[in-house]
Amino acid sequence: YFVREEDVIAWAEYNNLDFIRCACRFTEKSRYNESNSKRLEIKEFLKEVRKINKNVDYNIYKSKRR
């Protein structure tokens, strides 16, 4: 599904929900060292690409075909 992270965060806040970040040891280590986070790296990359191509999110979504 094509759901934006900020929409999930807004929905969770609206409903007063808290979630664990992840039970994975790798993610827990990355939480304290954000410079080692691939997720953060990709989020920053996409932020830069959106400046060039406003449809990048939709294009990625559409590329996932069966």
PDBQT receptor file of N, H, CA, C and O in Angstrom, charges set to zero:
ATOM      1  N   TYR A   1       0.818  -1.178   0.000  1.00  0.00    +0.000 N 
ATOM      2  CA  TYR A   1       0.000   0.000   0.000  1.00  0.00    +0.000 C 
ATOM      3  C   TYR A   1       0.864   1.245   0.000  1.00  0.00    +0.000 C 
ATOM      4  O   TYR A   1       1.978   1.237   0.525  1.00  0.00    +0.000 OA
ATOM      5  N   PHE A   2       0.357   2.299  -0.582  1.00  0.00    +0.000 N 
ATOM      6  H   PHE A   2      -0.547   2.305  -1.009  1.00  0.00    +0.000 HD
ATOM      7  CA  PHE A   2       1.090   3.562  -0.669  1.00  0.00    +0.000 C 
ATOM      8  C   PHE A   2       0.640   4.455   0.481  1.00  0.00    +0.000 C 
ATOM      9  O   PHE A   2      -0.335   5.198   0.364  1.00  0.00    +0.000 OA
ATOM     10  N   VAL A   3       1.367   4.371   1.591  1.00  0.00    +0.000 N 
ATOM     11  H   VAL A   3       2.159   3.768   1.685  1.00  0.00    +0.000 HD
ATOM     12  CA  VAL A   3       1.040   5.145   2.781  1.00  0.00    +0.000 C 
ATOM     13  C   VAL A   3       2.284   5.918   3.189  1.00  0.00    +0.000 C 
ATOM     14  O   VAL A   3       3.362   5.342   3.336  1.00  0.00    +0.000 OA
ATOM     15  N   ARG A   4       2.135   7.197   3.368  1.00  0.00    +0.000 N 
ATOM     16  H   ARG A   4       1.259   7.666   3.249  1.00  0.00    +0.000 HD
ATOM     17  CA  ARG A   4       3.276   8.038   3.752  1.00  0.00    +0.000 C 
ATOM     18  C   ARG A   4       3.516   7.958   5.253  1.00  0.00    +0.000 C 
ATOM     19  O   ARG A   4       2.582   7.880   6.051  1.00  0.00    +0.000 OA
ATOM     20  N   GLU A   5       4.793   7.981   5.612  1.00  0.00    +0.000 N 
ATOM     21  H   GLU A   5       5.552   8.044   4.964  1.00  0.00    +0.000 HD
ATOM     22  CA  GLU A   5       5.174   7.879   7.018  1.00  0.00    +0.000 C 
ATOM     23  C   GLU A   5       4.529   8.973   7.865  1.00  0.00    +0.000 C 
ATOM     24  O   GLU A   5       4.056   8.705   8.970  1.00  0.00    +0.000 OA
ATOM     25  N   GLU A   6       4.508  10.195   7.356  1.00  0.00    +0.000 N 
ATOM     26  H   GLU A   6       4.892  10.413   6.459  1.00  0.00    +0.000 HD
ATOM     27  CA  GLU A   6       3.925  11.289   8.145  1.00  0.00    +0.000 C 
ATOM     28  C   GLU A   6       2.431  11.077   8.388  1.00  0.00    +0.000 C 
ATOM     29  O   GLU A   6       1.900  11.539   9.398  1.00  0.00    +0.000 OA
ATOM     30  N   ASP A   7       1.745  10.382   7.473  1.00  0.00    +0.000 N 
ATOM     31  H   ASP A   7       2.176  10.006   6.652  1.00  0.00    +0.000 HD
ATOM     32  CA  ASP A   7       0.325  10.077   7.671  1.00  0.00    +0.000 C 
ATOM     33  C   ASP A   7       0.143   9.039   8.777  1.00  0.00    +0.000 C 
ATOM     34  O   ASP A   7      -0.793   9.136   9.571  1.00  0.00    +0.000 OA
ATOM     35  N   VAL A   8       1.024   8.058   8.831  1.00  0.00    +0.000 N 
ATOM     36  H   VAL A   8       1.784   7.980   8.186  1.00  0.00    +0.000 HD
ATOM     37  CA  VAL A   8       0.968   7.043   9.880  1.00  0.00    +0.000 C 
ATOM     38  C   VAL A   8       1.236   7.694  11.241  1.00  0.00    +0.000 C 
ATOM     39  O   VAL A   8       0.550   7.409  12.222  1.00  0.00    +0.000 OA
ATOM     40  N   ILE A   9       2.236   8.566  11.282  1.00  0.00    +0.000 N 
ATOM     41  H   ILE A   9       2.792   8.798  10.485  1.00  0.00    +0.000 HD
ATOM     42  CA  ILE A   9       2.570   9.258  12.530  1.00  0.00    +0.000 C 
ATOM     43  C   ILE A   9       1.398  10.114  12.993  1.00  0.00    +0.000 C 
ATOM     44  O   ILE A   9       1.046  10.096  14.173  1.00  0.00    +0.000 OA
ATOM     45  N   ALA A  10       0.793  10.861  12.078  1.00  0.00    +0.000 N 
ATOM     46  H   ALA A  10       1.078  10.876  11.120  1.00  0.00    +0.000 HD
ATOM     47  CA  ALA A  10      -0.359  11.707  12.425  1.00  0.00    +0.000 C 
ATOM     48  C   ALA A  10      -1.523  10.863  12.926  1.00  0.00    +0.000 C 
ATOM     49  O   ALA A  10      -2.180  11.234  13.899  1.00  0.00    +0.000 OA
ATOM     50  N   TRP A  11      -1.787   9.733  12.276  1.00  0.00    +0.000 N 
ATOM     51  H   TRP A  11      -1.254   9.431  11.485  1.00  0.00    +0.000 HD
ATOM     52  CA  TRP A  11      -2.869   8.836  12.687  1.00  0.00    +0.000 C 
ATOM     53  C   TRP A  11      -2.609   8.291  14.089  1.00  0.00    +0.000 C 
ATOM     54  O   TRP A  11      -3.511   8.251  14.925  1.00  0.00    +0.000 OA
ATOM     55  N   ALA A  12      -1.368   7.873  14.338  1.00  0.00    +0.000 N 
ATOM     56  H   ALA A  12      -0.635   7.906  13.658  1.00  0.00    +0.000 HD
ATOM     57  CA  ALA A  12      -1.017   7.320  15.655  1.00  0.00    +0.000 C 
ATOM     58  C   ALA A  12      -1.158   8.383  16.739  1.00  0.00    +0.000 C 
ATOM     59  O   ALA A  12      -1.676   8.106  17.820  1.00  0.00    +0.000 OA
ATOM     60  N   GLU A  13      -0.697   9.597  16.452  1.00  0.00    +0.000 N 
ATOM     61  H   GLU A  13      -0.276   9.823  15.573  1.00  0.00    +0.000 HD
ATOM     62  CA  GLU A  13      -0.813  10.683  17.433  1.00  0.00    +0.000 C 
ATOM     63  C   GLU A  13      -2.275  11.036  17.680  1.00  0.00    +0.000 C 
ATOM     64  O   GLU A  13      -2.675  11.254  18.823  1.00  0.00    +0.000 OA
ATOM     65  N   TYR A  14      -3.067  11.092  16.627  1.00  0.00    +0.000 N 
ATOM     66  H   TYR A  14      -2.743  10.915  15.698  1.00  0.00    +0.000 HD
ATOM     67  CA  TYR A  14      -4.490  11.410  16.758  1.00  0.00    +0.000 C 
ATOM     68  C   TYR A  14      -5.193  10.397  17.652  1.00  0.00    +0.000 C 
ATOM     69  O   TYR A  14      -6.088  10.749  18.420  1.00  0.00    +0.000 OA
ATOM     70  N   ASN A  15      -4.779   9.130  17.548  1.00  0.00    +0.000 N 
ATOM     71  H   ASN A  15      -4.052   8.843  16.924  1.00  0.00    +0.000 HD
ATOM     72  CA  ASN A  15      -5.402   8.053  18.320  1.00  0.00    +0.000 C 
ATOM     73  C   ASN A  15      -4.658   7.739  19.617  1.00  0.00    +0.000 C 
ATOM     74  O   ASN A  15      -4.950   6.748  20.285  1.00  0.00    +0.000 OA
ATOM     75  N   ASN A  16      -3.687   8.597  19.967  1.00  0.00    +0.000 N 
ATOM     76  H   ASN A  16      -3.449   9.403  19.424  1.00  0.00    +0.000 HD
ATOM     77  CA  ASN A  16      -2.900   8.416  21.198  1.00  0.00    +0.000 C 
ATOM     78  C   ASN A  16      -2.263   7.040  21.297  1.00  0.00    +0.000 C 
ATOM     79  O   ASN A  16      -2.316   6.391  22.343  1.00  0.00    +0.000 OA
ATOM     80  N   LEU A  17      -1.659   6.601  20.198  1.00  0.00    +0.000 N 
ATOM     81  H   LEU A  17      -1.616   7.128  19.349  1.00  0.00    +0.000 HD
ATOM     82  CA  LEU A  17      -1.018   5.295  20.160  1.00  0.00    +0.000 C 
ATOM     83  C   LEU A  17       0.498   5.438  20.234  1.00  0.00    +0.000 C 
ATOM     84  O   LEU A  17       1.075   6.366  19.666  1.00  0.00    +0.000 OA
ATOM     85  N   ASP A  18       1.128   4.518  20.933  1.00  0.00    +0.000 N 
ATOM     86  H   ASP A  18       0.659   3.764  21.395  1.00  0.00    +0.000 HD
ATOM     87  CA  ASP A  18       2.580   4.436  20.996  1.00  0.00    +0.000 C 
ATOM     88  C   ASP A  18       3.001   3.078  20.452  1.00  0.00    +0.000 C 
ATOM     89  O   ASP A  18       2.350   2.065  20.706  1.00  0.00    +0.000 OA
ATOM     90  N   PHE A  19       4.087   3.070  19.709  1.00  0.00    +0.000 N 
ATOM     91  H   PHE A  19       4.616   3.893  19.503  1.00  0.00    +0.000 HD
ATOM     92  CA  PHE A  19       4.577   1.826  19.131  1.00  0.00    +0.000 C 
ATOM     93  C   PHE A  19       6.044   1.641  19.495  1.00  0.00    +0.000 C 
ATOM     94  O   PHE A  19       6.779   2.615  19.654  1.00  0.00    +0.000 OA
ATOM     95  N   ILE A  20       6.460   0.397  19.624  1.00  0.00    +0.000 N 
ATOM     96  H   ILE A  20       5.862  -0.394  19.495  1.00  0.00    +0.000 HD
ATOM     97  CA  ILE A  20       7.879   0.148  19.809  1.00  0.00    +0.000 C 
ATOM     98  C   ILE A  20       8.570   0.403  18.477  1.00  0.00    +0.000 C 
ATOM     99  O   ILE A  20       7.980   0.187  17.419  1.00  0.00    +0.000 OA
ATOM    100  N   ARG A  21       9.792   0.850  18.523  1.00  0.00    +0.000 N 
ATOM    101  H   ARG A  21      10.271   1.025  19.383  1.00  0.00    +0.000 HD
ATOM    102  CA  ARG A  21      10.523   1.132  17.286  1.00  0.00    +0.000 C 
ATOM    103  C   ARG A  21      10.762  -0.164  16.527  1.00  0.00    +0.000 C 
ATOM    104  O   ARG A  21      10.418  -0.282  15.351  1.00  0.00    +0.000 OA
ATOM    105  N   CYS A  22      11.350  -1.124  17.207  1.00  0.00    +0.000 N 
ATOM    106  H   CYS A  22      11.629  -1.027  18.162  1.00  0.00    +0.000 HD
ATOM    107  CA  CYS A  22      11.593  -2.431  16.600  1.00  0.00    +0.000 C 
ATOM    108  C   CYS A  22      12.246  -3.310  17.659  1.00  0.00    +0.000 C 
ATOM    109  O   CYS A  22      13.004  -2.821  18.496  1.00  0.00    +0.000 OA
ATOM    110  N   ALA A  23      11.959  -4.573  17.622  1.00  0.00    +0.000 N 
ATOM    111  H   ALA A  23      11.343  -4.970  16.941  1.00  0.00    +0.000 HD
ATOM    112  CA  ALA A  23      12.569  -5.500  18.571  1.00  0.00    +0.000 C 
ATOM    113  C   ALA A  23      13.892  -6.047  18.039  1.00  0.00    +0.000 C 
ATOM    114  O   ALA A  23      14.566  -6.819  18.721  1.00  0.00    +0.000 OA
ATOM    115  N   CYS A  24      14.253  -5.658  16.857  1.00  0.00    +0.000 N 
ATOM    116  H   CYS A  24      13.706  -5.031  16.303  1.00  0.00    +0.000 HD
ATOM    117  CA  CYS A  24      15.464  -6.149  16.197  1.00  0.00    +0.000 C 
ATOM    118  C   CYS A  24      16.710  -5.509  16.820  1.00  0.00    +0.000 C 
ATOM    119  O   CYS A  24      16.733  -4.297  17.037  1.00  0.00    +0.000 OA
ATOM    120  N   ARG A  25      17.736  -6.297  17.107  1.00  0.00    +0.000 N 
ATOM    121  H   ARG A  25      17.718  -7.281  16.931  1.00  0.00    +0.000 HD
ATOM    122  CA  ARG A  25      18.961  -5.778  17.716  1.00  0.00    +0.000 C 
ATOM    123  C   ARG A  25      19.661  -4.771  16.811  1.00  0.00    +0.000 C 
ATOM    124  O   ARG A  25      20.206  -3.779  17.295  1.00  0.00    +0.000 OA
ATOM    125  N   PHE A  26      19.650  -5.015  15.508  1.00  0.00    +0.000 N 
ATOM    126  H   PHE A  26      19.207  -5.821  15.116  1.00  0.00    +0.000 HD
ATOM    127  CA  PHE A  26      20.310  -4.092  14.580  1.00  0.00    +0.000 C 
ATOM    128  C   PHE A  26      19.643  -2.721  14.630  1.00  0.00    +0.000 C 
ATOM    129  O   PHE A  26      20.330  -1.702  14.688  1.00  0.00    +0.000 OA
ATOM    130  N   THR A  27      18.330  -2.687  14.607  1.00  0.00    +0.000 N 
ATOM    131  H   THR A  27      17.772  -3.516  14.560  1.00  0.00    +0.000 HD
ATOM    132  CA  THR A  27      17.597  -1.423  14.661  1.00  0.00    +0.000 C 
ATOM    133  C   THR A  27      17.849  -0.720  15.982  1.00  0.00    +0.000 C 
ATOM    134  O   THR A  27      17.998   0.502  16.018  1.00  0.00    +0.000 OA
ATOM    135  N   GLU A  28      17.898  -1.472  17.056  1.00  0.00    +0.000 N 
ATOM    136  H   GLU A  28      17.777  -2.465  17.027  1.00  0.00    +0.000 HD
ATOM    137  CA  GLU A  28      18.150  -0.881  18.376  1.00  0.00    +0.000 C 
ATOM    138  C   GLU A  28      19.518  -0.206  18.400  1.00  0.00    +0.000 C 
ATOM    139  O   GLU A  28      19.655   0.881  18.961  1.00  0.00    +0.000 OA
ATOM    140  N   LYS A  29      20.527  -0.826  17.805  1.00  0.00    +0.000 N 
ATOM    141  H   LYS A  29      20.415  -1.709  17.349  1.00  0.00    +0.000 HD
ATOM    142  CA  LYS A  29      21.863  -0.219  17.723  1.00  0.00    +0.000 C 
ATOM    143  C   LYS A  29      21.817   1.038  16.863  1.00  0.00    +0.000 C 
ATOM    144  O   LYS A  29      22.436   2.044  17.210  1.00  0.00    +0.000 OA
ATOM    145  N   SER A  30      21.101   0.996  15.762  1.00  0.00    +0.000 N 
ATOM    146  H   SER A  30      20.598   0.179  15.481  1.00  0.00    +0.000 HD
ATOM    147  CA  SER A  30      21.013   2.133  14.846  1.00  0.00    +0.000 C 
ATOM    148  C   SER A  30      20.308   3.312  15.492  1.00  0.00    +0.000 C 
ATOM    149  O   SER A  30      20.579   4.465  15.158  1.00  0.00    +0.000 OA
ATOM    150  N   ARG A  31      19.412   3.026  16.407  1.00  0.00    +0.000 N 
ATOM    151  H   ARG A  31      19.191   2.089  16.679  1.00  0.00    +0.000 HD
ATOM    152  CA  ARG A  31      18.659   4.086  17.064  1.00  0.00    +0.000 C 
ATOM    153  C   ARG A  31      19.586   5.048  17.802  1.00  0.00    +0.000 C 
ATOM    154  O   ARG A  31      19.335   6.251  17.861  1.00  0.00    +0.000 OA
ATOM    155  N   TYR A  32      20.653   4.501  18.358  1.00  0.00    +0.000 N 
ATOM    156  H   TYR A  32      20.858   3.524  18.310  1.00  0.00    +0.000 HD
ATOM    157  CA  TYR A  32      21.587   5.338  19.114  1.00  0.00    +0.000 C 
ATOM    158  C   TYR A  32      22.692   5.906  18.235  1.00  0.00    +0.000 C 
ATOM    159  O   TYR A  32      23.412   6.816  18.646  1.00  0.00    +0.000 OA
ATOM    160  N   ASN A  33      22.825   5.373  17.036  1.00  0.00    +0.000 N 
ATOM    161  H   ASN A  33      22.240   4.634  16.702  1.00  0.00    +0.000 HD
ATOM    162  CA  ASN A  33      23.833   5.863  16.102  1.00  0.00    +0.000 C 
ATOM    163  C   ASN A  33      23.153   6.092  14.761  1.00  0.00    +0.000 C 
ATOM    164  O   ASN A  33      23.288   5.278  13.848  1.00  0.00    +0.000 OA
ATOM    165  N   GLU A  34      22.428   7.190  14.639  1.00  0.00    +0.000 N 
ATOM    166  H   GLU A  34      22.319   7.851  15.381  1.00  0.00    +0.000 HD
ATOM    167  CA  GLU A  34      21.646   7.477  13.437  1.00  0.00    +0.000 C 
ATOM    168  C   GLU A  34      22.504   7.517  12.174  1.00  0.00    +0.000 C 
ATOM    169  O   GLU A  34      21.992   7.281  11.080  1.00  0.00    +0.000 OA
ATOM    170  N   SER A  35      23.802   7.814  12.306  1.00  0.00    +0.000 N 
ATOM    171  H   SER A  35      24.217   8.006  13.196  1.00  0.00    +0.000 HD
ATOM    172  CA  SER A  35      24.663   7.861  11.124  1.00  0.00    +0.000 C 
ATOM    173  C   SER A  35      24.841   6.477  10.515  1.00  0.00    +0.000 C 
ATOM    174  O   SER A  35      25.299   6.361   9.378  1.00  0.00    +0.000 OA
ATOM    175  N   ASN A  36      24.491   5.434  11.246  1.00  0.00    +0.000 N 
ATOM    176  H   ASN A  36      24.119   5.528  12.169  1.00  0.00    +0.000 HD
ATOM    177  CA  ASN A  36      24.633   4.058  10.784  1.00  0.00    +0.000 C 
ATOM    178  C   ASN A  36      23.301   3.480  10.304  1.00  0.00    +0.000 C 
ATOM    179  O   ASN A  36      23.187   2.268  10.123  1.00  0.00    +0.000 OA
ATOM    180  N   SER A  37      22.312   4.316  10.100  1.00  0.00    +0.000 N 
ATOM    181  H   SER A  37      22.405   5.301  10.247  1.00  0.00    +0.000 HD
ATOM    182  CA  SER A  37      20.977   3.853   9.769  1.00  0.00    +0.000 C 
ATOM    183  C   SER A  37      20.725   3.899   8.264  1.00  0.00    +0.000 C 
ATOM    184  O   SER A  37      20.709   4.979   7.674  1.00  0.00    +0.000 OA
ATOM    185  N   LYS A  38      20.531   2.745   7.641  1.00  0.00    +0.000 N 
ATOM    186  H   LYS A  38      20.544   1.867   8.120  1.00  0.00    +0.000 HD
ATOM    187  CA  LYS A  38      20.203   2.698   6.208  1.00  0.00    +0.000 C 
ATOM    188  C   LYS A  38      18.833   3.317   5.966  1.00  0.00    +0.000 C 
ATOM    189  O   LYS A  38      18.606   3.952   4.936  1.00  0.00    +0.000 OA
ATOM    190  N   ARG A  39      17.933   3.135   6.902  1.00  0.00    +0.000 N 
ATOM    191  H   ARG A  39      18.117   2.619   7.738  1.00  0.00    +0.000 HD
ATOM    192  CA  ARG A  39      16.598   3.719   6.752  1.00  0.00    +0.000 C 
ATOM    193  C   ARG A  39      16.699   5.245   6.670  1.00  0.00    +0.000 C 
ATOM    194  O   ARG A  39      16.076   5.871   5.812  1.00  0.00    +0.000 OA
ATOM    195  N   LEU A  40      17.485   5.829   7.563  1.00  0.00    +0.000 N 
ATOM    196  H   LEU A  40      17.992   5.321   8.260  1.00  0.00    +0.000 HD
ATOM    197  CA  LEU A  40      17.677   7.274   7.537  1.00  0.00    +0.000 C 
ATOM    198  C   LEU A  40      18.374   7.706   6.248  1.00  0.00    +0.000 C 
ATOM    199  O   LEU A  40      18.031   8.731   5.658  1.00  0.00    +0.000 OA
ATOM    200  N   GLU A  41      19.347   6.918   5.822  1.00  0.00    +0.000 N 
ATOM    201  H   GLU A  41      19.626   6.086   6.300  1.00  0.00    +0.000 HD
ATOM    202  CA  GLU A  41      20.059   7.224   4.573  1.00  0.00    +0.000 C 
ATOM    203  C   GLU A  41      19.099   7.262   3.387  1.00  0.00    +0.000 C 
ATOM    204  O   GLU A  41      19.178   8.169   2.558  1.00  0.00    +0.000 OA
ATOM    205  N   ILE A  42      18.204   6.299   3.297  1.00  0.00    +0.000 N 
ATOM    206  H   ILE A  42      18.139   5.562   3.970  1.00  0.00    +0.000 HD
ATOM    207  CA  ILE A  42      17.236   6.244   2.197  1.00  0.00    +0.000 C 
ATOM    208  C   ILE A  42      16.219   7.380   2.316  1.00  0.00    +0.000 C 
ATOM    209  O   ILE A  42      15.832   7.963   1.303  1.00  0.00    +0.000 OA
ATOM    210  N   LYS A  43      15.779   7.704   3.539  1.00  0.00    +0.000 N 
ATOM    211  H   LYS A  43      16.094   7.231   4.361  1.00  0.00    +0.000 HD
ATOM    212  CA  LYS A  43      14.849   8.819   3.720  1.00  0.00    +0.000 C 
ATOM    213  C   LYS A  43      15.479  10.124   3.238  1.00  0.00    +0.000 C 
ATOM    214  O   LYS A  43      14.810  10.926   2.587  1.00  0.00    +0.000 OA
ATOM    215  N   GLU A  44      16.761  10.348   3.549  1.00  0.00    +0.000 N 
ATOM    216  H   GLU A  44      17.304   9.696   4.078  1.00  0.00    +0.000 HD
ATOM    217  CA  GLU A  44      17.453  11.554   3.108  1.00  0.00    +0.000 C 
ATOM    218  C   GLU A  44      17.636  11.553   1.590  1.00  0.00    +0.000 C 
ATOM    219  O   GLU A  44      17.496  12.590   0.942  1.00  0.00    +0.000 OA
ATOM    220  N   PHE A  45      17.946  10.394   1.034  1.00  0.00    +0.000 N 
ATOM    221  H   PHE A  45      18.059   9.551   1.561  1.00  0.00    +0.000 HD
ATOM    222  CA  PHE A  45      18.097  10.257  -0.409  1.00  0.00    +0.000 C 
ATOM    223  C   PHE A  45      16.790  10.616  -1.117  1.00  0.00    +0.000 C 
ATOM    224  O   PHE A  45      16.790  11.384  -2.079  1.00  0.00    +0.000 OA
ATOM    225  N   LEU A  46      15.685  10.062  -0.640  1.00  0.00    +0.000 N 
ATOM    226  H   LEU A  46      15.684   9.439   0.142  1.00  0.00    +0.000 HD
ATOM    227  CA  LEU A  46      14.387  10.335  -1.258  1.00  0.00    +0.000 C 
ATOM    228  C   LEU A  46      13.989  11.802  -1.119  1.00  0.00    +0.000 C 
ATOM    229  O   LEU A  46      13.367  12.366  -2.019  1.00  0.00    +0.000 OA
ATOM    230  N   LYS A  47      14.342  12.413  -0.009  1.00  0.00    +0.000 N 
ATOM    231  H   LYS A  47      14.848  11.955   0.722  1.00  0.00    +0.000 HD
ATOM    232  CA  LYS A  47      14.059  13.835   0.177  1.00  0.00    +0.000 C 
ATOM    233  C   LYS A  47      14.755  14.656  -0.913  1.00  0.00    +0.000 C 
ATOM    234  O   LYS A  47      14.180  15.608  -1.440  1.00  0.00    +0.000 OA
ATOM    235  N   GLU A  48      15.993  14.284  -1.246  1.00  0.00    +0.000 N 
ATOM    236  H   GLU A  48      16.460  13.511  -0.818  1.00  0.00    +0.000 HD
ATOM    237  CA  GLU A  48      16.734  14.985  -2.299  1.00  0.00    +0.000 C 
ATOM    238  C   GLU A  48      16.139  14.704  -3.682  1.00  0.00    +0.000 C 
ATOM    239  O   GLU A  48      16.034  15.610  -4.509  1.00  0.00    +0.000 OA
ATOM    240  N   VAL A  49      15.757  13.465  -3.930  1.00  0.00    +0.000 N 
ATOM    241  H   VAL A  49      15.843  12.729  -3.258  1.00  0.00    +0.000 HD
ATOM    242  CA  VAL A  49      15.189  13.099  -5.233  1.00  0.00    +0.000 C 
ATOM    243  C   VAL A  49      13.845  13.787  -5.446  1.00  0.00    +0.000 C 
ATOM    244  O   VAL A  49      13.515  14.161  -6.571  1.00  0.00    +0.000 OA
ATOM    245  N   ARG A  50      13.066  13.958  -4.381  1.00  0.00    +0.000 N 
ATOM    246  H   ARG A  50      13.333  13.654  -3.467  1.00  0.00    +0.000 HD
ATOM    247  CA  ARG A  50      11.763  14.641  -4.488  1.00  0.00    +0.000 C 
ATOM    248  C   ARG A  50      11.909  16.082  -4.973  1.00  0.00    +0.000 C 
ATOM    249  O   ARG A  50      10.978  16.638  -5.555  1.00  0.00    +0.000 OA
ATOM    250  N   LYS A  51      13.059  16.682  -4.738  1.00  0.00    +0.000 N 
ATOM    251  H   LYS A  51      13.815  16.230  -4.265  1.00  0.00    +0.000 HD
ATOM    252  CA  LYS A  51      13.302  18.041  -5.226  1.00  0.00    +0.000 C 
ATOM    253  C   LYS A  51      13.383  18.064  -6.743  1.00  0.00    +0.000 C 
ATOM    254  O   LYS A  51      13.068  19.073  -7.373  1.00  0.00    +0.000 OA
ATOM    255  N   ILE A  52      13.805  16.950  -7.328  1.00  0.00    +0.000 N 
ATOM    256  H   ILE A  52      14.061  16.129  -6.816  1.00  0.00    +0.000 HD
ATOM    257  CA  ILE A  52      13.963  16.832  -8.777  1.00  0.00    +0.000 C 
ATOM    258  C   ILE A  52      12.719  16.229  -9.422  1.00  0.00    +0.000 C 
ATOM    259  O   ILE A  52      12.285  16.654 -10.493  1.00  0.00    +0.000 OA
ATOM    260  N   ASN A  53      12.156  15.231  -8.748  1.00  0.00    +0.000 N 
ATOM    261  H   ASN A  53      12.508  14.886  -7.878  1.00  0.00    +0.000 HD
ATOM    262  CA  ASN A  53      11.021  14.497  -9.292  1.00  0.00    +0.000 C 
ATOM    263  C   ASN A  53       9.947  14.360  -8.210  1.00  0.00    +0.000 C 
ATOM    264  O   ASN A  53      10.060  13.518  -7.320  1.00  0.00    +0.000 OA
ATOM    265  N   LYS A  54       8.921  15.181  -8.293  1.00  0.00    +0.000 N 
ATOM    266  H   LYS A  54       8.829  15.865  -9.016  1.00  0.00    +0.000 HD
ATOM    267  CA  LYS A  54       7.876  15.166  -7.262  1.00  0.00    +0.000 C 
ATOM    268  C   LYS A  54       7.069  13.872  -7.258  1.00  0.00    +0.000 C 
ATOM    269  O   LYS A  54       6.334  13.609  -6.306  1.00  0.00    +0.000 OA
ATOM    270  N   ASN A  55       7.194  13.068  -8.300  1.00  0.00    +0.000 N 
ATOM    271  H   ASN A  55       7.791  13.282  -9.073  1.00  0.00    +0.000 HD
ATOM    272  CA  ASN A  55       6.432  11.816  -8.400  1.00  0.00    +0.000 C 
ATOM    273  C   ASN A  55       7.234  10.590  -7.980  1.00  0.00    +0.000 C 
ATOM    274  O   ASN A  55       6.804   9.464  -8.230  1.00  0.00    +0.000 OA
ATOM    275  N   VAL A  56       8.380  10.782  -7.354  1.00  0.00    +0.000 N 
ATOM    276  H   VAL A  56       8.729  11.697  -7.151  1.00  0.00    +0.000 HD
ATOM    277  CA  VAL A  56       9.241   9.649  -7.038  1.00  0.00    +0.000 C 
ATOM    278  C   VAL A  56       8.540   8.603  -6.174  1.00  0.00    +0.000 C 
ATOM    279  O   VAL A  56       8.718   7.407  -6.404  1.00  0.00    +0.000 OA
ATOM    280  N   ASP A  57       7.762   9.017  -5.205  1.00  0.00    +0.000 N 
ATOM    281  H   ASP A  57       7.618   9.989  -5.019  1.00  0.00    +0.000 HD
ATOM    282  CA  ASP A  57       7.070   8.051  -4.342  1.00  0.00    +0.000 C 
ATOM    283  C   ASP A  57       6.099   7.196  -5.151  1.00  0.00    +0.000 C 
ATOM    284  O   ASP A  57       6.066   5.973  -5.013  1.00  0.00    +0.000 OA
ATOM    285  N   TYR A  58       5.321   7.849  -5.985  1.00  0.00    +0.000 N 
ATOM    286  H   TYR A  58       5.349   8.843  -6.097  1.00  0.00    +0.000 HD
ATOM    287  CA  TYR A  58       4.354   7.133  -6.820  1.00  0.00    +0.000 C 
ATOM    288  C   TYR A  58       5.081   6.226  -7.819  1.00  0.00    +0.000 C 
ATOM    289  O   TYR A  58       4.642   5.104  -8.071  1.00  0.00    +0.000 OA
ATOM    290  N   ASN A  59       6.181   6.705  -8.382  1.00  0.00    +0.000 N 
ATOM    291  H   ASN A  59       6.538   7.616  -8.178  1.00  0.00    +0.000 HD
ATOM    292  CA  ASN A  59       6.940   5.891  -9.335  1.00  0.00    +0.000 C 
ATOM    293  C   ASN A  59       7.496   4.637  -8.676  1.00  0.00    +0.000 C 
ATOM    294  O   ASN A  59       7.477   3.559  -9.270  1.00  0.00    +0.000 OA
ATOM    295  N   ILE A  60       7.983   4.776  -7.467  1.00  0.00    +0.000 N 
ATOM    296  H   ILE A  60       7.999   5.652  -6.985  1.00  0.00    +0.000 HD
ATOM    297  CA  ILE A  60       8.474   3.597  -6.735  1.00  0.00    +0.000 C 
ATOM    298  C   ILE A  60       7.317   2.640  -6.473  1.00  0.00    +0.000 C 
ATOM    299  O   ILE A  60       7.453   1.430  -6.648  1.00  0.00    +0.000 OA
ATOM    300  N   TYR A  61       6.196   3.180  -6.060  1.00  0.00    +0.000 N 
ATOM    301  H   TYR A  61       6.085   4.164  -5.917  1.00  0.00    +0.000 HD
ATOM    302  CA  TYR A  61       5.008   2.363  -5.801  1.00  0.00    +0.000 C 
ATOM    303  C   TYR A  61       4.576   1.620  -7.068  1.00  0.00    +0.000 C 
ATOM    304  O   TYR A  61       4.295   0.422  -7.024  1.00  0.00    +0.000 OA
ATOM    305  N   LYS A  62       4.526   2.332  -8.188  1.00  0.00    +0.000 N 
ATOM    306  H   LYS A  62       4.755   3.305  -8.223  1.00  0.00    +0.000 HD
ATOM    307  CA  LYS A  62       4.105   1.721  -9.451  1.00  0.00    +0.000 C 
ATOM    308  C   LYS A  62       5.111   0.680  -9.951  1.00  0.00    +0.000 C 
ATOM    309  O   LYS A  62       4.728  -0.238 -10.677  1.00  0.00    +0.000 OA
ATOM    310  N   SER A  63       6.374   0.802  -9.583  1.00  0.00    +0.000 N 
ATOM    311  H   SER A  63       6.685   1.548  -8.993  1.00  0.00    +0.000 HD
ATOM    312  CA  SER A  63       7.389  -0.139 -10.059  1.00  0.00    +0.000 C 
ATOM    313  C   SER A  63       7.215  -1.521  -9.456  1.00  0.00    +0.000 C 
ATOM    314  O   SER A  63       7.778  -2.494  -9.957  1.00  0.00    +0.000 OA
ATOM    315  N   LYS A  64       6.449  -1.613  -8.397  1.00  0.00    +0.000 N 
ATOM    316  H   LYS A  64       5.992  -0.823  -7.990  1.00  0.00    +0.000 HD
ATOM    317  CA  LYS A  64       6.210  -2.894  -7.722  1.00  0.00    +0.000 C 
ATOM    318  C   LYS A  64       5.023  -3.584  -8.393  1.00  0.00    +0.000 C 
ATOM    319  O   LYS A  64       3.886  -3.479  -7.932  1.00  0.00    +0.000 OA
ATOM    320  N   ARG A  65       5.296  -4.270  -9.456  1.00  0.00    +0.000 N 
ATOM    321  H   ARG A  65       6.219  -4.356  -9.830  1.00  0.00    +0.000 HD
ATOM    322  CA  ARG A  65       4.232  -5.013 -10.164  1.00  0.00    +0.000 C 
ATOM    323  C   ARG A  65       4.475  -6.487 -10.054  1.00  0.00    +0.000 C 
ATOM    324  O   ARG A  65       5.608  -6.931  -9.869  1.00  0.00    +0.000 OA
ATOM    325  N   ARG A  66       3.436  -7.229 -10.165  1.00  0.00    +0.000 N 
ATOM    326  H   ARG A  66       2.515  -6.868 -10.316  1.00  0.00    +0.000 HD
ATOM    327  CA  ARG A  66       3.559  -8.694 -10.116  1.00  0.00    +0.000 C 
ATOM    328  C   ARG A  66       3.963  -9.233 -11.441  1.00  0.00    +0.000 C 
ATOM    329  O   ARG A  66       4.117 -10.445 -11.594  1.00  0.00    +0.000 OA
TER     330      ARG A  66
